[in-house]
Amino acid sequence: MGSFSPWHWAILAVVVVILFGAKRLPDAARALGKSLRIFKSEVRELQSESKADAPAAPTTVQAERVDPPAPASGQDRQA
C-alpha cells in the first residue's frame, strides 16, 4: 500500500517529461548531480573538521584506597 508499483513510476516519469520537456531534462539531471556532489563534499569536510576538533578520549585515573583513621580511645582524651 505504501510502496510504488511500476505503474506509479511510469506515470511519474510521464508527468516529469510533460512538465520539464525532453530538452531540459538532461540539464536538470546534470545540475542535480552537481548539487549532490557539492553537498556530499561539504558533509565530508564538516565530518573531518568535527573529528579534528573533538577532544582526546578521557584517560582513566587509578585511585588508591585510603582507610579512615582508627577512632581515638577514651583514655587519650582525658589528659
C-alpha positions as CSV (number, residue, x, y, z in Angstrom):
1,M,0.0,0.0,0.0
2,G,2.8,2.4,0.9
3,S,5.2,1.5,-1.9
4,F,5.2,2.5,-5.6
5,S,4.3,0.0,-8.2
6,P,5.8,0.1,-11.7
7,W,2.7,1.9,-13.0
8,H,3.2,4.7,-10.4
9,W,6.8,5.2,-11.7
10,A,5.7,5.2,-15.3
11,I,3.0,7.9,-14.6
12,L,5.5,9.9,-12.6
13,A,8.0,9.8,-15.5
14,V,5.4,10.9,-18.0
15,V,4.4,13.8,-15.7
16,V,8.0,14.9,-15.4
17,V,8.6,14.8,-19.1
18,I,5.4,16.9,-19.7
19,L,6.4,19.5,-17.0
20,F,10.0,19.9,-17.9
21,G,10.2,18.9,-21.5
22,A,12.6,16.5,-23.1
23,K,15.2,19.2,-23.8
24,R,15.5,20.4,-20.3
25,L,15.7,17.0,-18.5
26,P,19.4,16.3,-19.2
27,D,20.4,19.8,-17.9
28,A,18.2,19.3,-14.8
29,A,19.8,15.9,-14.2
30,R,23.3,17.4,-14.6
31,A,22.5,20.2,-12.2
32,L,21.1,17.8,-9.7
33,G,24.2,15.6,-9.9
34,K,26.5,18.6,-9.4
35,S,24.5,19.8,-6.4
36,L,24.7,16.3,-4.8
37,R,28.4,16.2,-5.3
38,I,28.9,19.6,-3.7
39,F,26.6,18.6,-0.8
40,K,28.5,15.3,-0.2
41,S,31.9,17.1,-0.2
42,E,30.7,19.7,2.3
43,V,29.3,16.9,4.6
44,R,32.6,15.1,4.4
45,E,34.5,18.3,5.2
46,L,32.3,19.0,8.2
47,Q,32.8,15.5,9.5
48,S,36.6,15.7,9.2
49,E,36.6,19.0,10.9
50,S,34.5,17.7,13.8
51,K,36.8,14.7,14.2
52,A,39.8,17.0,14.3
53,D,38.2,19.3,16.8
54,A,37.0,16.5,19.1
55,P,38.8,16.4,22.4
56,A,41.0,13.4,23.2
57,A,39.5,10.4,24.9
58,P,39.4,10.8,28.6
59,T,42.1,8.9,30.5
60,T,41.3,6.6,33.4
61,V,43.0,7.6,36.7
62,Q,43.8,4.9,39.2
63,A,42.8,5.8,42.7
64,E,44.3,4.4,45.9
65,R,42.0,3.5,48.8
66,V,42.7,5.4,51.9
67,D,41.5,3.7,55.1
68,P,40.0,6.1,57.7
69,P,42.0,6.6,60.9
70,A,41.2,4.4,63.8
71,P,38.8,6.0,66.4
72,A,40.6,7.6,69.3
73,S,40.2,5.8,72.7
74,G,38.7,7.5,75.7
75,Q,42.0,7.5,77.6
76,D,43.7,9.8,75.1
77,R,41.1,12.5,75.7
78,Q,41.5,12.6,79.5
79,A,45.0,14.0,79.6
